[in-house]
Amino acid sequence: MKILIGKKNTIKAKRKNMAYKIYFDVNVLLDLTLLRKNHADIETVIKEVERGSIKGFVCGATIHTLSYFLIKQYDIKNTKQILLNLLSFISVVDITKEDIQKALFTDFKDIEDAIQVQTALTFKMDYFLTSDMQLMKASSETLPIINASAFLKNIAVN
């Protein structure tokens, strides 16, 4: 399962015509939309989601949290446009009460992180992208929790 970066910097999945399923933590979307320091790698991943070679997912709470922070930086019109743009190529998935309860019984110190990780596990994501160094410590074979740069390195052949 190798991913090749082509001449136009595009990722071509070699997974029997299956795209990687990526769950985006709210902080990587904030990095992207607020143009924080590591937004370039996230932008590369997002471009591949737009092209369809990778499938991107968030939960409804991510959109809510993202809107809370975006409205502080942008006006309502621009915030809505950013969210609508993201939702044009990122799918929204949500979990059940039982999954939330399962998340609350984990050892995570951050409840929001626990719920997002549980969402990614429930929907069998291939990767969980974050820029939260603490959250990356919870990475496992079942759900690799990595930053966008590591994701691009893990799936790319130069």
Backbone as a chain_set.jsonl record, in Angstrom:
{"seq": "MKILIGKKNTIKAKRKNMAYKIYFDVNVLLDLTLLRKNHADIETVIKEVERGSIKGFVCGATIHTLSYFLIKQYDIKNTKQILLNLLSFISVVDITKEDIQKALFTDFKDIEDAIQVQTALTFKMDYFLTSDMQLMKASSETLPIINASAFLKNIAVN", "coords": {"N": [[0.838, -1.185, 0.0], [1.405, 1.609, -1.122], [1.79, 5.118, -1.568], [2.129, 7.362, -4.15], [3.774, 10.344, -4.966], [2.979, 12.341, -7.53], [3.975, 14.096, -10.594], [2.588, 16.502, -10.499], [2.437, 16.936, -7.824], [0.508, 15.262, -6.689], [-1.257, 12.769, -4.883], [-1.399, 9.362, -5.375], [-3.345, 6.752, -4.662], [-2.585, 3.37, -3.981], [-4.303, 1.132, -3.273], [-5.985, -1.021, -4.03], [-8.009, 0.443, -5.364], [-9.09, 1.897, -3.26], [-9.5, 4.681, -1.198], [-7.568, 6.248, 1.371], [-8.933, 6.606, 4.636], [-9.29, 9.384, 6.483], [-9.355, 10.937, 9.596], [-9.935, 14.154, 10.699], [-8.636, 16.038, 13.25], [-9.857, 18.741, 15.215], [-7.906, 20.702, 15.663], [-6.056, 20.592, 13.507], [-7.595, 21.501, 11.432], [-8.092, 24.049, 12.326], [-5.461, 24.987, 12.244], [-5.133, 25.034, 9.484], [-7.239, 26.769, 8.539], [-6.807, 29.11, 9.958], [-4.361, 29.718, 9.159], [-1.995, 28.852, 10.51], [1.353, 27.931, 11.668], [1.994, 25.29, 10.595], [0.359, 24.883, 8.411], [0.781, 24.337, 5.697], [1.42, 21.582, 5.118], [-0.954, 20.395, 5.925], [-2.663, 21.573, 4.146], [-1.788, 20.334, 1.788], [-2.649, 17.692, 2.251], [-5.413, 18.16, 2.415], [-5.935, 19.03, -0.19], [-5.695, 16.627, -1.541], [-7.868, 15.301, -0.503], [-9.879, 16.826, -1.613], [-9.457, 16.11, -4.287], [-10.204, 13.49, -4.194], [-8.574, 11.294, -3.736], [-8.044, 10.711, -1.164], [-10.157, 10.176, 1.62], [-11.845, 12.396, 3.677], [-12.829, 13.035, 7.059], [-14.855, 14.322, 9.733], [-16.372, 14.958, 12.958], [-19.629, 16.144, 13.949], [-19.328, 17.844, 16.151], [-16.813, 18.856, 15.728], [-17.158, 20.702, 13.669], [-18.747, 22.532, 14.994], [-16.978, 23.425, 17.06], [-14.893, 24.418, 15.48], [-16.229, 26.522, 14.178], [-16.658, 28.213, 16.344], [-14.084, 29.218, 16.932], [-13.324, 30.297, 14.454], [-15.124, 32.403, 14.031], [-14.148, 34.307, 15.707], [-11.964, 35.24, 14.391], [-12.762, 35.813, 11.787], [-15.493, 37.395, 9.982], [-19.056, 36.685, 10.152], [-20.04, 35.956, 7.615], [-17.708, 35.147, 6.174], [-16.842, 33.082, 7.846], [-18.95, 31.226, 7.609], [-18.644, 30.668, 4.88], [-16.117, 29.438, 4.799], [-16.644, 27.131, 6.33], [-18.669, 25.927, 4.771], [-17.204, 25.432, 2.467], [-15.297, 23.543, 3.426], [-17.09, 21.501, 4.115], [-17.907, 20.728, 1.641], [-16.241, 18.772, 0.719], [-15.432, 17.217, 2.84], [-16.597, 14.649, 4.892], [-19.169, 14.259, 7.367], [-19.368, 12.473, 10.32], [-20.976, 10.839, 13.034], [-21.185, 9.611, 16.396], [-22.733, 7.184, 18.599], [-24.578, 7.34, 21.721], [-23.614, 5.269, 23.304], [-21.027, 4.935, 22.278], [-19.917, 7.369, 23.033], [-20.024, 7.079, 25.795], [-18.218, 4.954, 26.034], [-15.902, 6.308, 25.245], [-15.646, 8.042, 27.396], [-14.806, 6.362, 29.39], [-12.179, 5.922, 28.879], [-8.603, 6.513, 29.299], [-7.988, 9.076, 28.591], [-7.129, 12.456, 29.189], [-8.316, 14.636, 28.134], [-11.515, 15.223, 27.288], [-12.778, 15.914, 24.884], [-10.844, 15.06, 23.016], [-10.916, 12.311, 23.557], [-13.492, 11.625, 22.684], [-13.327, 12.279, 19.971], [-11.309, 10.503, 19.105], [-12.58, 8.082, 19.657], [-14.667, 8.301, 17.838], [-13.234, 8.145, 15.415], [-12.233, 5.541, 15.668], [-14.621, 4.042, 15.77], [-15.591, 4.423, 13.188], [-13.657, 3.207, 11.757], [-11.241, 4.492, 10.792], [-8.282, 5.087, 8.838], [-6.21, 6.751, 9.526], [-5.575, 9.293, 11.998], [-5.44, 12.623, 11.992], [-3.641, 15.149, 13.603], [-2.38, 18.035, 15.378], [-1.695, 18.033, 17.9], [0.549, 17.329, 20.255], [0.424, 15.826, 22.642], [-1.797, 14.203, 22.187], [-0.864, 12.631, 20.115], [0.663, 10.776, 21.412], [-1.083, 8.793, 22.055], [-1.266, 7.189, 19.907], [-1.731, 4.193, 17.96], [-1.437, 0.849, 16.568], [-3.908, 0.185, 15.591], [-5.112, 2.686, 15.237], [-3.34, 5.025, 13.88], [-2.137, 8.008, 15.153], [-1.186, 10.938, 14.056], [0.765, 13.78, 12.829], [0.191, 16.023, 10.023], [2.481, 16.241, 8.425], [3.954, 13.902, 9.065], [2.098, 12.035, 8.174], [2.139, 12.508, 5.391], [4.775, 11.761, 4.873], [4.709, 9.08, 5.662], [3.08, 7.887, 3.745], [4.158, 8.465, 1.318], [6.369, 8.025, -1.488], [9.397, 9.059, -2.459]], "CA": [[0.0, 0.0, 0.0], [2.248, 2.79, -1.249], [1.222, 6.3, -2.201], [3.158, 8.024, -4.933], [3.573, 11.754, -5.262], [3.2, 12.504, -8.959], [4.605, 15.319, -11.079], [1.819, 17.662, -10.063], [2.335, 16.841, -6.371], [-0.734, 14.587, -6.324], [-1.085, 11.469, -4.259], [-2.158, 8.314, -6.055], [-3.467, 5.597, -3.765], [-2.471, 2.03, -4.557], [-4.963, 0.284, -2.281], [-7.114, -1.685, -4.681], [-9.011, 1.471, -5.652], [-9.684, 2.415, -2.032], [-8.82, 5.849, -0.659], [-7.376, 6.261, 2.815], [-9.936, 7.312, 5.427], [-8.568, 10.236, 7.422], [-10.154, 11.737, 10.517], [-9.249, 15.408, 10.999], [-8.825, 16.663, 14.554], [-10.218, 20.15, 15.045], [-6.753, 21.607, 15.654], [-5.432, 20.682, 12.184], [-8.451, 22.365, 10.618], [-7.8, 25.413, 12.79], [-4.157, 25.338, 11.673], [-5.365, 25.319, 8.074], [-8.117, 27.916, 8.292], [-6.228, 30.304, 10.579], [-3.021, 29.836, 8.565], [-0.942, 28.693, 11.517], [2.681, 27.584, 11.136], [2.112, 24.027, 9.858], [-0.806, 24.74, 7.531], [1.13, 23.901, 4.336], [1.263, 20.128, 5.018], [-2.383, 20.102, 6.042], [-3.232, 21.991, 2.868], [-1.474, 19.27, 0.827], [-3.568, 16.578, 2.522], [-6.762, 18.618, 2.062], [-6.038, 19.034, -1.661], [-5.919, 15.244, -1.955], [-9.256, 14.998, -0.148], [-10.675, 17.472, -2.66], [-9.301, 15.331, -5.522], [-10.836, 12.197, -3.994], [-7.622, 10.204, -3.501], [-8.145, 10.487, 0.281], [-11.466, 10.569, 2.136], [-11.72, 13.133, 4.927], [-13.976, 12.958, 7.962], [-14.901, 15.003, 11.028], [-17.676, 14.779, 13.605], [-20.386, 17.385, 14.028], [-18.757, 18.709, 17.186], [-15.644, 19.522, 15.151], [-17.666, 21.87, 12.942], [-19.185, 23.476, 16.033], [-15.784, 23.992, 17.682], [-14.21, 25.195, 14.449], [-16.973, 27.771, 13.979], [-16.437, 29.053, 17.528], [-12.801, 29.899, 16.799], [-13.275, 31.063, 13.204], [-15.906, 33.632, 14.154], [-13.302, 35.277, 16.416], [-10.975, 35.723, 13.427], [-13.432, 36.269, 10.565], [-16.89, 37.75, 10.183], [-19.983, 35.555, 10.018], [-20.116, 35.565, 6.207], [-16.499, 34.397, 5.832], [-16.848, 31.85, 8.639], [-19.881, 30.297, 6.955], [-18.07, 30.256, 3.6], [-15.042, 28.484, 5.107], [-17.278, 25.877, 6.754], [-19.338, 25.335, 3.608], [-16.149, 24.919, 1.592], [-14.811, 22.292, 4.03], [-18.148, 20.488, 4.049], [-18.12, 20.298, 0.254], [-15.406, 17.599, 0.429], [-15.201, 16.448, 4.069], [-17.834, 14.035, 5.386], [-19.442, 14.359, 8.803], [-19.832, 11.237, 10.942], [-21.203, 11.004, 14.465], [-21.279, 8.358, 17.133], [-23.884, 6.976, 19.469], [-24.434, 7.547, 23.158], [-22.769, 4.183, 23.815], [-19.651, 5.238, 21.904], [-19.476, 8.481, 23.891], [-19.763, 6.486, 27.108], [-16.965, 4.211, 25.885], [-14.831, 7.312, 25.233], [-15.512, 8.603, 28.75], [-14.134, 5.38, 30.237], [-10.765, 5.802, 28.505], [-7.663, 7.245, 30.154], [-7.721, 10.414, 28.051], [-7.345, 13.589, 30.105], [-9.114, 15.6, 27.382], [-12.743, 14.542, 26.888], [-12.991, 16.156, 23.449], [-9.951, 14.141, 22.31], [-11.419, 10.944, 23.732], [-14.666, 11.444, 21.825], [-12.891, 12.285, 18.572], [-10.604, 9.246, 18.844], [-13.603, 7.034, 19.613], [-15.358, 8.45, 16.557], [-12.337, 7.609, 14.386], [-12.201, 4.086, 15.838], [-15.93, 3.516, 15.407], [-15.745, 4.453, 11.732], [-12.507, 2.486, 11.192], [-10.366, 5.384, 10.039], [-6.912, 4.612, 8.646], [-5.326, 7.694, 10.228], [-6.156, 10.41, 12.741], [-4.487, 13.725, 11.852], [-3.696, 16.137, 14.666], [-1.133, 18.725, 15.665], [-1.62, 17.947, 19.355], [1.634, 16.41, 20.606], [-0.052, 14.914, 23.691], [-2.71, 13.246, 21.577], [-0.067, 11.706, 19.293], [1.168, 9.725, 22.301], [-2.111, 7.75, 22.123], [-1.245, 6.476, 18.633], [-1.659, 2.736, 18.058], [-1.514, 0.181, 15.267], [-5.309, 0.261, 15.178], [-5.378, 4.055, 14.794], [-2.172, 5.906, 13.94], [-2.46, 9.409, 15.422], [0.033, 11.61, 13.604], [0.547, 15.089, 12.215], [0.072, 15.986, 8.561], [3.805, 16.007, 7.851], [4.25, 12.47, 9.219], [1.193, 11.321, 7.283], [2.659, 12.627, 4.027], [6.001, 10.959, 4.802], [4.348, 7.657, 5.787], [2.4, 7.351, 2.575], [4.801, 8.927, 0.084], [7.639, 7.506, -1.957], [10.009, 10.147, -3.231]], "C": [[0.88, 1.244, 0.0], [1.446, 3.903, -1.903], [2.36, 6.988, -2.93], [2.796, 9.48, -5.136], [3.935, 11.945, -6.725], [3.824, 13.841, -9.302], [3.883, 16.566, -10.603], [1.569, 17.634, -8.563], [0.999, 16.237, -5.937], [-0.428, 13.214, -5.762], [-1.974, 10.471, -4.983], [-2.178, 7.075, -5.171], [-3.342, 4.303, -4.548], [-3.015, 1.042, -3.536], [-6.156, -0.409, -2.893], [-8.292, -0.723, -4.841], [-9.731, 1.994, -4.411], [-8.858, 3.593, -1.534], [-8.644, 5.679, 0.853], [-8.5, 7.057, 3.464], [-9.2, 8.054, 6.538], [-9.561, 11.0, 8.284], [-9.342, 12.981, 10.869], [-9.63, 15.916, 12.378], [-9.105, 18.146, 14.324], [-8.979, 21.042, 14.95], [-6.053, 21.67, 14.3], [-6.286, 21.543, 11.252], [-8.322, 23.821, 11.054], [-6.453, 25.88, 12.249], [-4.321, 25.766, 10.218], [-6.112, 26.635, 7.881], [-7.606, 29.211, 8.915], [-4.789, 30.544, 10.122], [-1.908, 29.818, 9.606], [0.286, 28.063, 10.887], [2.749, 26.313, 10.297], [0.963, 23.811, 8.871], [-0.465, 24.206, 6.144], [0.959, 22.39, 4.158], [-0.207, 19.724, 5.09], [-3.075, 20.465, 4.729], [-2.974, 20.937, 1.777], [-2.416, 18.085, 1.005], [-4.985, 16.953, 2.085], [-6.956, 18.631, 0.546], [-6.302, 17.624, -2.185], [-7.328, 14.777, -1.593], [-10.17, 15.602, -1.217], [-10.622, 16.687, -3.973], [-9.951, 13.954, -5.413], [-9.874, 11.044, -3.774], [-7.539, 9.841, -2.019], [-9.543, 10.922, 0.692], [-11.291, 11.207, 3.51], [-12.998, 13.12, 5.728], [-13.764, 13.818, 9.201], [-16.212, 14.6, 11.688], [-18.36, 16.145, 13.682], [-19.82, 18.355, 15.042], [-17.524, 19.464, 16.674], [-16.077, 20.788, 14.415], [-18.096, 22.949, 13.933], [-17.98, 24.183, 16.658], [-15.027, 24.876, 16.701], [-14.912, 26.541, 14.247], [-16.758, 28.742, 15.141], [-15.15, 29.864, 17.39], [-12.712, 30.752, 15.529], [-14.002, 32.39, 13.316], [-15.123, 34.716, 14.907], [-12.301, 35.938, 15.467], [-11.634, 36.377, 12.2], [-14.856, 36.699, 10.89], [-17.779, 36.53, 9.904], [-20.042, 35.047, 8.579], [-18.907, 34.71, 5.816], [-16.417, 33.082, 6.597], [-17.761, 30.813, 7.992], [-19.301, 29.785, 5.644], [-16.953, 29.232, 3.797], [-15.632, 27.127, 5.469], [-17.975, 25.171, 5.592], [-18.322, 24.755, 2.631], [-15.615, 23.59, 2.128], [-15.84, 21.172, 3.876], [-18.439, 20.023, 2.623], [-17.276, 19.07, -0.094], [-15.057, 16.773, 1.66], [-16.547, 15.933, 4.566], [-17.944, 14.179, 6.897], [-19.998, 13.016, 9.286], [-20.038, 11.513, 12.429], [-21.46, 9.661, 15.113], [-22.502, 8.338, 18.038], [-23.552, 7.328, 20.922], [-23.482, 6.505, 23.749], [-21.295, 4.415, 23.479], [-19.09, 6.384, 22.742], [-19.177, 7.956, 25.292], [-18.458, 5.699, 27.096], [-15.775, 5.174, 25.93], [-14.586, 7.867, 26.632], [-14.837, 7.641, 29.72], [-12.671, 5.166, 29.864], [-9.908, 6.622, 29.455], [-7.327, 8.644, 29.639], [-8.028, 11.482, 29.086], [-8.239, 14.647, 29.457], [-10.339, 14.871, 26.818], [-13.012, 14.714, 25.397], [-12.11, 15.229, 22.616], [-10.463, 12.708, 22.386], [-12.592, 10.67, 22.8], [-14.257, 11.416, 20.356], [-12.168, 10.985, 18.214], [-11.603, 8.093, 18.764], [-14.388, 7.09, 18.304], [-14.524, 7.843, 15.435], [-12.265, 6.081, 14.467], [-13.512, 3.446, 15.385], [-16.091, 3.418, 13.893], [-14.524, 3.903, 10.995], [-11.651, 3.343, 10.261], [-8.975, 4.775, 9.933], [-5.908, 5.462, 9.409], [-6.162, 8.747, 10.935], [-5.119, 11.523, 12.669], [-4.721, 14.771, 12.924], [-2.381, 16.905, 14.708], [-0.904, 18.789, 17.178], [-0.593, 16.88, 19.748], [1.212, 15.408, 21.677], [-0.927, 13.82, 23.102], [-1.946, 12.227, 20.738], [0.501, 10.559, 20.122], [0.178, 8.564, 22.416], [-2.18, 6.943, 20.828], [-1.103, 4.974, 18.854], [-1.658, 2.143, 16.648], [-2.935, 0.252, 14.715], [-5.645, 1.632, 14.611], [-4.113, 4.888, 14.949], [-2.629, 7.357, 14.105], [-1.185, 10.198, 15.154], [-0.293, 12.996, 13.057], [0.551, 14.96, 10.701], [1.408, 15.695, 7.891], [4.175, 14.529, 7.916], [3.353, 11.638, 8.31], [1.733, 11.344, 5.853], [3.929, 11.803, 3.848], [5.677, 9.469, 4.841], [3.773, 7.082, 4.503], [3.076, 7.713, 1.264], [6.1, 8.201, -0.211], [8.24, 8.596, -2.822], [10.654, 9.633, -4.492]], "O": [[1.068, 1.863, 1.047], [0.537, 3.651, -2.694], [3.44, 7.171, -2.368], [1.65, 9.811, -5.441], [5.083, 11.732, -7.113], [4.163, 14.626, -8.416], [4.52, 17.584, -10.332], [0.609, 18.233, -8.078], [0.425, 16.656, -4.932], [0.558, 12.582, -6.139], [-3.164, 10.716, -5.178], [-1.15, 6.432, -4.961], [-3.911, 4.153, -5.629], [-2.275, 0.217, -3.0], [-7.244, -0.383, -2.317], [-9.427, -1.048, -4.491], [-10.858, 2.479, -4.504], [-7.633, 3.499, -1.46], [-9.464, 5.049, 1.521], [-8.963, 8.056, 2.915], [-8.575, 7.449, 7.41], [-10.488, 11.629, 7.775], [-8.19, 12.873, 11.29], [-10.799, 16.192, 12.647], [-8.638, 18.728, 13.346], [-8.998, 22.04, 14.229], [-5.497, 22.716, 13.963], [-5.755, 22.234, 10.382], [-8.433, 24.727, 10.227], [-6.313, 27.032, 11.839], [-3.717, 26.744, 9.778], [-5.66, 27.509, 7.141], [-7.941, 30.297, 8.443], [-4.097, 31.434, 10.616], [-1.003, 30.652, 9.587], [0.271, 27.701, 9.71], [3.524, 26.276, 9.342], [0.637, 22.672, 8.539], [-1.344, 23.668, 5.47], [0.408, 21.954, 3.147], [-0.641, 18.81, 4.388], [-3.962, 19.748, 4.264], [-3.843, 20.68, 0.942], [-2.922, 17.537, 0.026], [-5.675, 16.151, 1.457], [-8.03, 18.281, 0.055], [-7.039, 17.444, -3.154], [-7.913, 13.954, -2.297], [-11.119, 14.96, -1.668], [-11.62, 16.605, -4.689], [-10.221, 13.316, -6.431], [-10.32, 9.905, -3.635], [-7.021, 8.782, -1.665], [-10.063, 11.915, 0.183], [-10.664, 10.628, 4.397], [-14.099, 13.185, 5.182], [-12.636, 14.012, 9.655], [-17.065, 13.975, 11.057], [-17.716, 17.177, 13.496], [-19.832, 19.566, 14.817], [-17.23, 20.57, 17.128], [-15.428, 21.828, 14.53], [-17.836, 24.134, 13.727], [-17.971, 25.409, 16.77], [-14.573, 25.962, 17.06], [-14.255, 27.578, 14.157], [-16.687, 29.954, 14.937], [-15.128, 31.057, 17.695], [-12.088, 31.814, 15.537], [-13.555, 33.393, 12.762], [-15.406, 35.905, 14.757], [-11.847, 37.056, 15.711], [-11.128, 37.359, 11.655], [-15.364, 36.392, 11.968], [-17.297, 35.483, 9.473], [-20.089, 33.838, 8.351], [-19.07, 33.66, 5.194], [-15.969, 32.074, 6.05], [-17.38, 29.651, 7.846], [-19.442, 28.605, 5.322], [-16.858, 28.265, 3.041], [-15.176, 26.095, 4.977], [-17.876, 23.952, 5.454], [-18.558, 23.704, 2.037], [-15.494, 22.621, 1.378], [-15.493, 20.037, 3.546], [-19.141, 19.032, 2.424], [-17.552, 18.395, -1.085], [-14.436, 15.718, 1.527], [-17.516, 16.687, 4.652], [-16.94, 14.214, 7.608], [-20.968, 12.496, 8.734], [-19.337, 12.342, 13.009], [-21.892, 8.706, 14.468], [-23.197, 9.339, 18.211], [-22.4, 7.574, 21.28], [-22.647, 6.826, 24.594], [-20.416, 4.129, 24.293], [-17.917, 6.367, 23.117], [-18.183, 8.349, 25.904], [-17.679, 5.771, 28.046], [-14.765, 4.891, 26.575], [-13.443, 8.131, 27.006], [-14.346, 8.065, 30.767], [-11.994, 4.328, 30.46], [-10.425, 7.338, 30.312], [-6.466, 9.32, 30.203], [-9.048, 11.427, 29.773], [-8.848, 15.459, 30.154], [-10.201, 13.997, 25.962], [-13.425, 13.77, 24.724], [-12.569, 14.671, 21.62], [-10.444, 11.981, 21.393], [-12.672, 9.6, 22.196], [-14.783, 10.617, 19.581], [-12.39, 10.428, 17.139], [-11.484, 7.226, 17.899], [-14.732, 6.055, 17.732], [-15.049, 7.109, 14.598], [-12.238, 5.407, 13.437], [-13.506, 2.426, 14.695], [-16.656, 2.452, 13.381], [-14.367, 4.095, 9.789], [-11.376, 2.978, 9.118], [-8.538, 4.041, 10.82], [-4.886, 4.963, 9.88], [-7.287, 9.053, 10.539], [-4.029, 11.385, 13.225], [-5.846, 15.225, 13.133], [-1.384, 16.467, 14.134], [-0.03, 19.51, 17.659], [-0.836, 15.683, 19.592], [1.613, 14.246, 21.616], [-0.812, 12.652, 23.473], [-2.353, 11.068, 20.664], [0.789, 9.488, 19.587], [0.557, 7.468, 22.83], [-3.064, 6.101, 20.672], [-0.45, 4.53, 19.798], [-1.856, 2.855, 15.664], [-3.131, 0.366, 13.505], [-6.374, 1.739, 13.625], [-3.84, 5.402, 16.034], [-3.408, 7.869, 13.3], [-0.227, 10.135, 15.924], [-1.455, 13.345, 12.85], [0.878, 13.902, 10.163], [1.457, 14.976, 6.893], [4.656, 13.965, 6.933], [3.799, 10.644, 7.738], [1.776, 10.31, 5.186], [4.139, 11.21, 2.79], [6.3, 8.68, 4.13], [3.967, 5.901, 4.212], [2.61, 7.306, 0.2], [6.834, 7.813, 0.697], [7.64, 9.005, -3.816], [11.216, 10.413, -5.261]]}, "num_chains": 1, "name": "protein.A"}
